[in-house]
Amino acid sequence: MQAASSGIGYGLKYQARCISDVKADTDHTSFLAGTLSLKEENEVHLIRLSSSGTELFCEGLFSHPNEIWDLVSCPFDQRIFSTVYSNGESYGAAIWQIPELYGELNSPQLERITSLDTQSGKIKCILWWPTGKHDKLISINDENLCLWSLDVSKKTAQVQSQDSAGMMHKLSGGAWDPHDVNSVAATCESSLQFWDVRTMKKTLSVECSHVRNVDYHPTKKNIIVTAEHESGIRIWDLRKPKVPIQELPGHTHWTWIIKCNPEYDGMILSAGTDSAVNLWLASINHEDLTTESSQAESPVRVVDPLLHTYSDYEDSIYGLTWSSREPWIFASLSYDGRVVVESVKPFLSKK
């Protein structure tokens, strides 16, 4: 089903590719978005959905040095977030804090809590501990995966352990397993690589081509979803990782990002360079998860459970997030700086 967007819009001043749900804000449905301008002063927007659900407004606007390539809100403190940034030549990462009385200040400035400086590699993303309050972070650069210990009060971050991706792999992103906090997945061109953060040793490698993004199923252990350039969307059972258990068509051009809904089982969002957001309902049944039959006897199940296509965009979509407070709401961000918030409530009855 395809239709123009009926969502609520909000415009950033510059191009952008990063948006994050503010999970720790339990009183409001809020998002953080960061811009990507090489020549201008970049901005972080704190965007809030009105209580009526009919309007998006800017709750806070903060200047940020350099282009923002990755932005994630801290899951346990709504005023803290991480960014990966670039000045056009080199990349860095930092943890930031929004001033407490930002609403009363004329030009509130972000406080840099600490930088996450690694000596080698081009940093790609920051992962926060997936459940509850914790001092551990993971940074992924193209060469290494690093486990950090963050002390907000002392404004320090120290590397606890790290491991190299190896000469054959260039890492591009990743996800932290919410069911097993000792496991982290990292994406690279030809595979998914998994690490045990206790030992910082690789535990598994899953072959997949041109994988761009990965997300863990929020309620089913061992189930992950990948977005791949040419193969669309694939769903994997890590207990039998040779072939995916399902394939979804994806997009008409590159599938760039996928997000599993935090509450509604099987509901998946995807976006890409075809200027569209797709809403899927992928039913992962018991037959998909059985381990009795060999994979050679269990061909990939190709399905097309597309519920809706949101197509009222004029540029590629790199930013996508569900709201954890109202899980029927999602926000998308196209490269031209346009934020759109939509509700999937009309499709929940089809579950």
Sequence and secondary structure as in RCSB ss.txt:
>XXXX:A:sequence
MQAASSGIGYGLKYQARCISDVKADTDHTSFLAGTLSLKEENEVHLIRLSSSGTELFCEGLFSHPNEIWDLVSCP
FDQRIFSTVYSNGESYGAAIWQIPELYGELNSPQLERITSLDTQSGKIKCILWWPTGKHDKLISINDENLCLWSL
DVSKKTAQVQSQDSAGMMHKLSGGAWDPHDVNSVAATCESSLQFWDVRTMKKTLSVECSHVRNVDYHPTKKNIIV
TAEHESGIRIWDLRKPKVPIQELPGHTHWTWIIKCNPEYDGMILSAGTDSAVNLWLASINHEDLTTESSQAESPV
RVVDPLLHTYSDYEDSIYGLTWSSREPWIFASLSYDGRVVVESVKPFLSKK
>XXXX:A:secstr
 EE   SEEEE SS EEEEEE TT  SS EEEEEE  SSS EEEEEEEE TTSS EEEEEEEEESSEEEEEEE S
S TTEEEEEEE SS EEEEEEE  TTGGG SS   EEEEE   SSS EEEEEE SSSS SEEEEEESSEEEEEEE
ETTTTEEEEEEEEE  TT  EEEEEE SS TTEEEEEESSEEEEEETTTTEEEEEEE SSEEEEEE SSSTTEEE
EEETTTEEEEEETTSTTS SEEE   SS EEEEEE SSSTTEEEEEETTS EEEEE    HHHH  SS GGGS  
EE   EEEEE   SS EEEEEE SSSTTEEEEEETTSEEEEEE HHHHTT 
